[in-house]
Amino acid sequence: MSPKFHTQNLHSLPYIFTLLLSILPIITSRTLPPINSSSHLSDDDSSITYLWPLPSEFTSGNDTLTVDPDLSLSVSGNGGNSGIVTEAFERYRTIVFKHVGSSKFGGIRTLGYDVSKLTVVVNSSDEELQLGVDESYTLLVAKSNGLSVIGEVTIQANTVYGALRGLETFSQLCGFDYGTKTVQIYKAPWFIKDKPRFVFRGLLLDTSRHYYPIDIIKQIIESMSYAKLNVLHWHIIDEQSFPLEVPAYPKLWKGAYTKWERYTVEDAYEIVNFAKMRGINVMAEIDVPGHAESCFAFFTVFGLTPELSRSHGLLDGVGPFSVFTIPSTIYMNMLLSAFFCFFLQYLAASFCNFLLKFRGTGYPDLWPSDSCKQPLDVSKNFTFEVLSGILEDMRHIFPFELFHLGGDEVNTAIDGKLKLLGCLANFSIWWDKLVIGAFSISDCWKSTPHVNQWLQDRNMTAKDAYQYFVLRAQEIAISKNWTPVNWEETFNTFGEKLNPRTVVHNWLGGGVCPKVVAQGLKCIYSNQGFWYLDHLDVPWDSVYDAEPLEGITDASEKERVLGGEVCMWSETADPSNVQQTIWPRAAAAAERLWSSIESAPRSNTSETALTRLQYFRCLLTRRGVQASPVTNFYARSPPYGPGSCYDQ
């Protein structure tokens, strides 16, 4: 339940916040604590293994091997002809040998190298990428001995996707030595035997609140592969915009912000194929029956959005540095939210109707009425015909067996006074998520005459209709050979009625997955208190310590937790800052999902995990990923002052 909210104290909060934030830059502008410029990552530090995520099992030695910049690849086994492996090898060779090449200044060049060939053995020729595909691998890095004049690097995997994970680990073992200008492998020989802890290790990307060009999405997918994440949860549409082309219903993408902010079918194909080459599935989401209006983009022009359900730790449109320079923004934001939020709920429909004259009407029969556009009209077969057509078209694009049907934040009754109180409380995370998100849809069905009559004819409540809609949507998805995924509200409201194949996606808080798996269903963990990346005040160690199996002791029930995902909602993120928001905190969750609890214990955060994560963050930046400092109070904020990448 949400924390108590005392309205009598509300009037003083803007003044307190304004005062504190006004003096903060004065205090800190010239008195920041000095940052240690000497990195703690010393060359002779053999106690820490700079791999992320940590492998399940590994041993290492004390030797240093040099790697030939003309490193060759030998692929054998039943999967020896895989283009996925050879293309990945070329990608990683470019990364590893970025600094190596012919020098006009006569730089040092080694006459002989310890490692000149990488051998990859793939046992299976099957390249189908589905949930639970074998991603295990072994990696051997051996020094030359009396029987061999060169060192040996061998990756053995059952599938090409295991080989991809092995190549990523190999690339992290390689480091450029600026003295000799060679790529070296430290602490050889290495023997690594590795496999993921969970089969589902995801990142949600929301392309409805802000549009991301396909090149940006590809950059995000590429960075996911560095942390061994394997599912891109593509939250394609929401009430703000519908950017995806659906050939069966070509008017749908008129709900995009503009005609330039859309994804063609070919774009979607390209993203799916790009991800597959990196061992990453794409799970699409069409969120129904709520979050489907695709009509509220107008409000973002003014920094006012009628959907206040995801303020994410900071006030909408206000970042940690804009409030330092313009503290009055907080005051104005709170006043606008308090005095106009409730009023805007009633004006929203009028504004949307105005916009539709310019953005296209789409399919208005999906709405209960012109003034009440969500949840979608449960009483019309046309609603489900459109949903079926969307899923049919998307089935040709997205081969992954899981499809996300949403189903969250569908409220069927809410008190108007509570709604006004919620508007006043929009800066509270818990109140925001549990109350405002619930009533953002309002009770459209019962207030619309023909829908209300449909309910009465069937002796159904609005809650019954919510259940009816979700279950019918599940049937449509299953008929197209998809396994349905739904947000946890469906389980919390009518869990015993859900299809047995349902995967429940937890987000509201802890304690849900234990209930889900006890009922025999499967669960994905995304507790918003830890794994919502747009909650900018959640530190890296809270992300790292979050445990998907918390409260589950039975071995068979643990197997029903597929894994988890971090969620990048985009109300306050767009191509200019999305990577800084995702990384490096997403990597903290990635290790929790990949590494065994024995190799990466939760008590590890204050010691070696921080050092390794800082190293991995710098690895990301070297690879062109705009990853933020690890230890800043607010995520995606810049460094506090001069210093080494490895100390931030």
C-alpha positions in Angstrom: 0.0 0.0 0.0 1.1 3.6 -0.5 2.6 5.6 2.3 0.5 8.1 4.2 0.3 11.5 2.6 -0.5 14.5 4.7 -2.1 17.3 2.6 -1.8 19.8 5.4 2.0 19.8 5.0 1.9 20.2 1.3 1.9 24.0 1.2 5.3 24.2 2.8 7.1 21.7 0.5 7.7 24.0 -2.5 9.4 26.6 -0.3 11.6 24.1 1.5 12.6 22.5 -1.8 13.3 25.8 -3.4 15.4 27.0 -0.5 17.5 23.9 -0.3 18.1 23.6 -4.1 18.9 27.3 -4.4 21.7 27.2 -1.9 23.0 23.7 -2.9 25.1 25.0 -5.9 26.5 27.8 -3.9 27.8 25.3 -1.3 29.1 22.7 -3.8 30.3 24.8 -6.7 33.8 25.3 -5.4 34.0 22.9 -2.4 33.6 19.5 -4.1 35.8 16.9 -2.4 38.9 16.2 -4.5 38.8 13.0 -6.6 41.7 10.7 -6.3 43.5 11.0 -9.7 45.4 7.8 -9.2 43.4 4.8 -10.3 43.0 1.9 -7.9 43.3 -0.4 -10.9 47.0 -1.2 -10.6 48.7 -3.4 -13.1 49.9 -5.8 -10.4 46.5 -6.2 -8.7 45.9 -9.9 -9.1 43.1 -10.2 -6.5 40.3 -8.9 -8.8 39.0 -10.4 -12.0 38.0 -7.7 -14.4 35.3 -9.6 -16.2 31.6 -8.5 -16.3 29.5 -10.4 -15.7 31.6 -12.8 -13.7 31.8 -16.4 -15.1 30.3 -19.3 -13.2 33.7 -21.0 -12.8 37.2 -19.9 -13.8 40.8 -20.3 -12.9 43.7 -18.0 -14.0 47.5 -17.8 -13.7 50.2 -15.2 -13.6 51.5 -15.1 -17.2 51.0 -12.4 -19.9 50.4 -13.3 -23.5 50.6 -11.1 -26.5 47.9 -11.3 -29.2 48.6 -11.1 -32.9 46.7 -8.2 -34.5 46.3 -10.5 -37.5 44.5 -13.0 -35.2 42.8 -15.7 -37.4 39.6 -17.6 -36.8 39.1 -21.3 -37.1 35.5 -22.5 -36.7 34.7 -26.2 -36.6 31.9 -28.6 -35.5 28.4 -28.9 -36.9 28.0 -25.1 -36.6 31.3 -24.4 -38.3 29.7 -22.6 -41.2 27.8 -20.1 -39.1 27.8 -16.6 -40.3 26.8 -15.4 -36.9 30.1 -16.5 -35.4 32.3 -15.2 -38.2 30.5 -11.8 -38.2 30.9 -11.6 -34.4 34.6 -12.4 -34.6 35.1 -9.5 -37.0 33.2 -7.2 -34.7 35.2 -8.2 -31.7 38.5 -8.0 -33.6 37.7 -4.4 -34.5 37.1 -3.7 -30.8 40.1 -5.5 -29.4 42.6 -4.1 -31.9 41.3 -0.6 -32.1 44.7 0.9 -31.2 46.8 -1.6 -33.2 48.0 -0.8 -36.7 51.0 0.3 -38.7 52.7 3.4 -37.2 54.3 6.1 -39.1 56.5 6.8 -36.1 58.2 3.4 -35.9 56.4 2.3 -32.8 57.4 -0.9 -31.0 56.3 -4.0 -32.9 56.6 -7.5 -31.5 58.3 -10.0 -33.9 56.5 -13.0 -32.4 53.1 -13.3 -30.7 51.9 -15.8 -28.2 48.4 -16.0 -29.6 47.8 -16.0 -33.3 44.7 -18.1 -33.8 41.3 -18.3 -32.1 39.5 -21.7 -32.4 35.7 -21.9 -32.0 34.0 -25.2 -31.9 30.2 -25.1 -32.2 28.5 -28.5 -31.7 25.1 -27.6 -33.2 24.1 -26.1 -36.5 20.7 -25.0 -35.2 20.6 -21.2 -35.1 17.0 -20.8 -33.8 17.0 -18.2 -31.1 14.3 -18.9 -28.5 13.9 -18.8 -24.7 16.2 -21.1 -23.0 18.7 -21.6 -25.9 21.9 -23.0 -24.6 24.3 -20.1 -24.0 27.0 -22.0 -22.1 30.6 -22.1 -23.3 34.1 -23.0 -22.2 37.1 -20.8 -22.9 40.7 -21.9 -22.7 43.6 -19.6 -23.0 46.8 -21.6 -22.8 50.5 -20.5 -23.0 52.8 -22.1 -25.5 54.7 -25.2 -24.3 57.2 -27.6 -25.6 54.7 -29.1 -28.0 53.4 -25.9 -29.5 55.3 -22.7 -30.5 52.2 -20.5 -30.1 49.5 -20.1 -27.4 46.1 -21.5 -27.8 42.7 -19.9 -27.4 39.7 -22.2 -27.8 36.0 -21.5 -27.3 33.7 -24.5 -27.3 29.9 -24.1 -27.2 26.9 -26.2 -28.0 25.3 -23.3 -30.0 26.4 -20.2 -31.8 24.9 -18.2 -29.0 27.1 -19.8 -26.5 30.0 -19.0 -28.8 28.9 -15.3 -28.8 29.1 -15.2 -25.0 32.5 -16.7 -25.1 33.7 -14.2 -27.7 32.6 -11.3 -25.4 34.5 -12.8 -22.5 37.6 -13.3 -24.6 37.4 -9.6 -25.7 37.3 -8.5 -22.1 40.4 -10.6 -21.3 42.3 -8.6 -24.0 43.8 -5.2 -23.1 46.0 -2.8 -25.0 49.4 -2.1 -23.5 50.4 1.5 -24.3 54.1 0.8 -23.6 54.5 -2.0 -26.1 51.6 -1.0 -28.3 50.3 -4.6 -28.3 47.2 -6.4 -27.1 47.9 -8.6 -24.2 46.1 -11.2 -22.1 46.9 -10.9 -18.4 46.8 -13.6 -15.8 47.0 -16.5 -18.3 46.4 -19.4 -18.5 42.7 -19.0 -18.2 40.1 -21.8 -18.0 36.5 -20.5 -17.9 33.4 -22.6 -17.8 30.3 -20.4 -17.9 26.6 -20.4 -18.3 23.8 -18.0 -17.4 21.8 -18.2 -14.2 18.5 -17.2 -15.8 17.2 -17.7 -19.3 15.6 -14.3 -19.5 17.9 -11.3 -19.0 16.1 -8.3 -20.5 16.1 -4.6 -21.0 12.8 -2.7 -21.7 13.0 0.2 -24.2 10.0 2.5 -24.4 9.6 4.0 -27.9 6.2 5.5 -27.3 7.1 8.4 -24.9 10.0 9.3 -27.1 11.0 8.1 -30.5 14.4 6.4 -31.0 15.8 6.1 -34.6 16.8 2.6 -35.5 20.5 3.4 -35.3 20.0 4.4 -31.6 18.1 1.1 -31.0 20.9 -0.8 -32.6 23.5 1.0 -30.4 21.5 -0.1 -27.4 21.3 -3.7 -28.6 25.0 -3.7 -29.2 25.7 -2.5 -25.7 23.3 -5.1 -24.3 25.5 -7.8 -25.8 28.5 -6.5 -23.9 26.7 -7.3 -20.6 25.3 -10.6 -21.9 21.7 -9.4 -21.8 19.6 -11.5 -24.2 16.1 -9.9 -24.5 15.1 -6.5 -25.8 11.6 -5.9 -24.5 10.3 -3.4 -27.1 7.5 -1.4 -25.6 6.5 -0.1 -29.0 3.3 1.8 -28.4 1.5 3.5 -25.5 -1.1 6.1 -25.1 1.3 8.8 -26.3 2.1 7.5 -29.7 1.7 4.5 -32.0 4.8 4.6 -34.3 4.7 1.1 -35.8 3.4 0.2 -39.2 0.6 -2.4 -39.2 -0.2 -3.4 -42.8 -3.6 -4.9 -41.8 -4.7 -1.6 -40.2 -2.6 1.2 -42.0 -4.3 4.1 -40.1 -2.9 2.9 -36.7 0.5 4.6 -37.1 -1.2 7.9 -37.7 -1.0 7.9 -33.9 2.7 8.6 -34.2 4.0 12.0 -33.0 4.9 13.0 -36.5 5.2 11.3 -39.9 9.0 11.2 -39.4 8.8 9.3 -36.1 7.7 5.9 -37.3 8.9 2.4 -37.7 8.2 0.6 -41.0 7.8 -3.2 -41.1 11.3 -3.2 -42.7 12.7 -1.2 -39.8 11.3 -3.8 -37.3 12.7 -6.7 -39.4 16.1 -5.0 -39.4 16.1 -4.5 -35.6 15.1 -8.1 -35.0 17.8 -9.5 -37.3 20.4 -7.1 -35.9 19.5 -8.4 -32.4 19.6 -12.0 -33.4 23.2 -11.7 -34.8 24.1 -10.7 -31.2 22.1 -13.5 -29.5 19.3 -11.1 -28.4 15.6 -11.8 -28.8 13.1 -9.0 -29.3 9.9 -9.3 -27.2 7.3 -6.9 -28.6 4.6 -5.4 -26.4 1.1 -4.1 -27.3 -0.3 -2.8 -24.1 -4.1 -3.5 -23.9 -6.8 -2.6 -22.9 -5.3 0.5 -21.2 -2.3 2.6 -22.4 -3.7 2.4 -25.9 -5.0 5.9 -26.7 -1.9 7.2 -28.5 -3.2 10.7 -28.4 -1.5 12.6 -25.6 1.7 13.8 -27.2 0.3 17.4 -27.2 0.9 17.8 -23.5 4.6 17.1 -23.7 5.1 20.3 -25.6 4.3 22.2 -22.5 6.0 19.7 -20.1 2.6 18.7 -18.8 1.4 15.1 -19.2 -1.9 13.8 -18.0 -0.2 10.5 -17.4 1.6 11.0 -14.1 2.1 7.4 -13.4 5.8 7.3 -14.0 7.5 10.4 -12.6 10.4 8.1 -11.6 11.9 9.7 -8.6 12.2 13.2 -10.1 9.5 15.6 -11.2 8.6 15.2 -14.9 10.7 17.4 -17.1 13.1 18.4 -14.3 16.5 16.9 -14.1 19.0 17.1 -11.3 21.0 19.8 -13.0 18.2 22.0 -14.3 16.9 22.3 -10.8 20.4 23.5 -9.6 20.4 26.3 -12.1 16.7 27.1 -12.1 15.3 26.1 -8.7 12.1 27.9 -9.5 11.3 25.1 -12.0 10.5 22.8 -9.1 8.1 25.3 -7.6 6.4 25.9 -10.9 6.1 22.2 -11.6 4.5 21.5 -8.3 2.1 24.3 -8.6 1.1 23.3 -12.1 0.7 19.7 -11.0 -1.3 20.6 -7.9 -3.7 23.1 -9.4 -4.0 22.0 -13.0 -3.6 18.2 -12.9 -7.2 17.5 -11.9 -8.5 20.1 -14.4 -6.4 18.6 -17.2 -8.0 15.2 -16.7 -11.3 16.7 -17.9 -9.8 18.8 -20.7 -7.7 15.9 -22.1 -10.4 14.5 -24.3 -11.1 18.0 -25.9 -7.4 18.5 -26.6 -7.1 15.1 -28.2 -10.1 15.6 -30.4 -8.4 18.9 -31.5 -5.2 17.0 -32.3 -6.9 14.3 -34.2 -7.9 16.8 -36.9 -4.2 17.1 -37.7 -2.9 13.6 -36.8 -5.6 11.4 -38.3 -8.6 9.7 -36.7 -7.1 6.2 -36.8 -9.9 3.8 -35.7 -12.1 5.7 -33.3 -14.5 2.8 -33.1 -11.9 1.3 -30.7 -12.7 3.9 -28.2 -15.8 3.7 -25.9 -16.6 7.3 -26.9 -15.0 10.5 -28.1 -14.5 11.7 -24.6 -13.4 8.4 -23.2 -10.7 6.7 -25.2 -9.3 4.1 -22.9 -9.6 1.3 -21.9 -10.4 0.1 -25.4 -14.0 -0.8 -26.1 -14.6 -4.2 -24.6 -18.1 -4.5 -26.0 -17.2 -4.5 -29.7 -15.9 -7.5 -31.7 -14.1 -4.9 -33.8 -11.7 -4.2 -31.0 -10.6 -7.8 -30.9 -10.5 -8.0 -34.7 -8.0 -5.2 -34.8 -6.0 -6.7 -32.0 -5.9 -10.0 -33.9 -4.8 -8.3 -37.1 -2.0 -6.5 -35.2 -0.8 -9.7 -33.7 -1.0 -11.5 -37.0 1.2 -8.9 -38.7 3.6 -8.8 -35.8 3.9 -12.6 -35.8 5.7 -12.4 -39.1 8.1 -9.9 -37.7 8.9 -11.1 -34.2 9.8 -14.8 -34.0 10.3 -14.8 -30.2 7.9 -17.1 -28.5 7.0 -14.5 -25.8 4.6 -11.6 -26.6 3.8 -8.9 -24.0 0.1 -8.0 -23.9 0.5 -5.4 -21.1 -2.7 -5.3 -19.1 -1.4 -2.9 -16.4 -2.9 0.2 -14.8 -6.5 -0.6 -15.8 -8.7 0.9 -13.2 -12.4 0.1 -13.1 -13.6 2.6 -10.4 -12.0 5.5 -8.6 -13.2 8.2 -6.3 -12.9 11.7 -7.7 -11.6 13.2 -4.4 -8.9 10.6 -4.3 -8.0 11.6 -7.9 -7.5 15.2 -6.9 -5.4 14.2 -3.9 -3.3 12.1 -6.3 -2.7 15.1 -8.5 -1.3 16.9 -5.5 0.9 14.0 -4.6 2.5 13.5 -8.1 6.0 13.9 -6.7 5.7 10.9 -4.5 7.0 7.7 -6.1 4.9 5.3 -4.2 1.7 7.4 -4.3 2.4 8.1 -7.9 2.7 4.5 -8.9 0.0 2.9 -6.9 -2.7 5.6 -7.1 -2.2 8.0 -10.0 -1.3 5.2 -12.4 -4.4 3.4 -11.4 -6.9 6.2 -12.1 -5.1 7.7 -15.1 -7.5 5.6 -17.2 -10.7 6.4 -15.2 -13.9 4.5 -15.3 -14.7 4.8 -19.0 -16.6 1.6 -19.5 -19.3 2.2 -16.9 -19.7 5.9 -17.9 -20.2 5.0 -21.6 -23.9 4.1 -22.2 -23.5 1.3 -24.8 -20.6 -0.3 -22.9 -22.5 -0.1 -19.6 -25.5 -1.7 -21.3 -23.2 -4.5 -22.6 -22.0 -5.0 -19.0 -25.5 -5.1 -17.6 -26.7 -7.5 -20.3 -24.0 -10.0 -19.2 -24.3 -9.2 -15.5 -20.7 -8.1 -15.5 -18.9 -5.5 -13.5 -16.1 -3.4 -14.9 -13.7 -5.7 -13.1 -15.3 -8.6 -14.9 -14.9 -6.9 -18.2 -11.2 -6.2 -17.5 -10.7 -10.0 -16.9 -12.8 -10.8 -20.0 -10.6 -8.5 -22.2 -7.3 -9.8 -20.9 -8.3 -13.5 -21.3 -9.7 -13.0 -24.7 -6.5 -11.2 -25.8 -4.5 -14.1 -24.4 -6.5 -16.5 -26.4 -5.8 -14.5 -29.6 -2.0 -14.5 -28.8 -2.0 -18.2 -28.0 -3.8 -18.9 -31.3 -0.9 -17.4 -33.1 1.6 -19.6 -31.2 2.7 -17.0 -28.7 3.1 -17.3 -25.0 1.4 -14.3 -23.4 3.2 -12.1 -20.9 1.1 -9.7 -18.7 2.0 -7.1 -16.1 1.3 -8.2 -12.6 -2.0 -6.3 -12.1 -3.7 -9.1 -14.1 -2.4 -11.7 -11.6 -3.2 -9.5 -8.6 -6.8 -9.0 -9.9 -7.8 -12.4 -11.3 -4.7 -14.6 -11.1 -6.6 -17.9 -10.8 -8.3 -17.2 -14.1 -5.1 -16.5 -16.2 -4.2 -19.0 -18.9 -1.7 -21.6 -17.4 0.8 -20.5 -20.1 0.9 -16.9 -18.8 4.1 -15.3 -17.8 3.5 -12.7 -15.1 5.7 -9.6 -15.2 6.3 -8.2 -11.8 6.9 -4.4 -11.4 4.9 -2.9 -8.5 7.1 -4.3 -5.7 8.4 -7.3 -4.0 6.7 -10.6 -3.0 4.9 -11.1 -6.3 7.0 -13.7 -8.0 6.8 -16.1 -5.0 3.0 -16.0 -5.2 3.0 -16.4 -9.0 5.3 -19.5 -9.1 3.4 -21.0 -6.1 0.3 -20.9 -8.4 2.2 -22.7 -11.1 2.7 -19.7 -13.4 6.0 -18.3 -14.6 7.4 -14.9 -13.6 9.7 -12.1 -14.8 11.1 -9.8 -12.1 11.3 -6.1 -12.6 10.7 -4.6 -9.1 10.3 -0.9 -9.8 12.1 0.0 -6.6 15.3 -1.4 -8.0 15.1 -2.1 -11.7 13.3 0.9 -13.2 16.2 2.8 -14.7 14.3 6.1 -14.9 14.2 6.1 -11.1 17.4 8.2 -11.1 17.9 8.1 -7.4 18.3 4.3 -7.2 22.0 3.6 -6.7 24.0 0.9 -8.5 24.3 -1.3 -5.4 20.5 -1.4 -4.9 20.2 -2.6 -8.5 23.0 -5.1 -7.9 21.5 -6.5 -4.6 18.0 -7.0 -6.0 17.3 -10.7 -6.1 14.7 -12.3 -8.4 14.4 -15.4 -6.2 13.8 -13.5 -3.0 11.3 -15.4 -0.8 11.4 -18.6 -3.0 12.9 -21.7 -1.5 11.4 -24.6 -3.4 13.6 -25.7 -6.3 10.8 -26.4 -8.7 9.3 -22.9 -8.0 12.7 -21.3 -8.6 12.7 -22.8 -12.1 9.5 -20.9 -12.9 11.3 -17.6 -12.4 12.5 -17.0 -16.0 14.7 -14.1 -14.9 14.2 -10.4 -15.0 14.7 -7.1 -16.9 15.6 -3.5 -16.2 13.1 -1.0 -17.6 14.0 2.1 -19.5 10.8 4.1 -19.6 11.2 7.2 -21.7 9.2 10.1 -20.2 12.4 11.8 -19.4 14.8 10.0 -21.7 15.4 10.3 -25.5 18.3 9.7 -27.8 20.3 12.4 -26.1 20.5 10.7 -22.8 19.2 7.2 -23.0 22.5 5.4 -22.9 23.6 7.4 -19.9 20.4 6.4 -18.1 20.8 2.7 -19.0 24.5 2.3 -18.2 26.2 1.3 -16.0 23.2 0.4 -13.7 21.8 -2.1 -16.2 25.1 -3.9 -15.9 24.6 -4.4 -12.2 21.3 -6.2 -12.9 23.0 -8.1 -15.8 25.5 -9.7 -13.5 22.7 -10.6 -11.0 20.9 -12.4 -13.9 24.0 -14.1 -15.4 26.4 -15.0 -12.6 25.7 -17.6 -10.0 24.9 -16.4 -6.6 28.1 -18.1 -5.4 30.4 -16.3 -7.8 28.6 -12.9 -7.3 27.2 -12.8 -3.8 25.0 -9.9 -2.8 27.4 -9.0 0.0 30.0 -8.3 -2.8 28.8 -4.8 -3.5 31.0 -2.6 -1.4 34.3 -4.3 -2.3 35.3 -6.0 -5.6 31.9 -5.5 -7.4 32.3 -1.7 -7.3 35.8 -1.9 -8.6 34.8 -4.3 -11.4 31.7 -2.2 -12.3 33.8 0.9 -12.6 36.2 -0.9 -14.9 33.3 -2.2 -17.0 31.8 1.3 -17.2 35.1 2.5 -18.6 35.2 -0.5 -21.0 31.8 0.7 -22.2 33.0 4.2 -22.8 36.0 2.9 -24.7 33.6 1.0 -26.9 31.6 4.2 -27.6 28.8 3.7 -25.1 27.9 6.8 -23.2 27.8 5.3 -19.7 27.5 7.5 -16.7 29.7 7.5 -13.6 28.9 4.6 -11.3 28.8 6.3 -7.9 27.0 9.6 -8.6 23.9 10.2 -6.5 21.7 10.7 -9.5 22.1 8.4 -12.4 23.1 9.8 -15.8 24.6 12.9 -14.2 28.1 14.0 -15.2 31.2 13.7 -13.1 31.5 15.9 -10.0 35.0 17.1 -11.0 38.3 16.0 -12.6 39.5 12.5 -12.2 40.0 9.1 -13.6 37.2 7.2 -15.3 38.0 4.3 -12.9 37.3 6.3 -9.8 33.9 7.6 -10.7 
